[in-house]
Amino acid sequence: MEQLSDELLIETYRKALDLNLNQDFIDLIYKELYKRSLHDRVKLTS
């Protein structure tokens, strides 16, 4: 995950949500977003 740029990580998270991918995968991406303090840059949807 550390090799992904911030923008690519955000894009990956949004795409994973759009495609309704495995929740564990989405959570893993979100944890990395949080670690990088990027979680406020993504629109959270439920």
Secondary structure, 3 states (H helix, E strand, C coil): CCCCCHHHHHHHHHHHHHCCCCHHHHHHHHHHHHHCCCHHHCCCCC
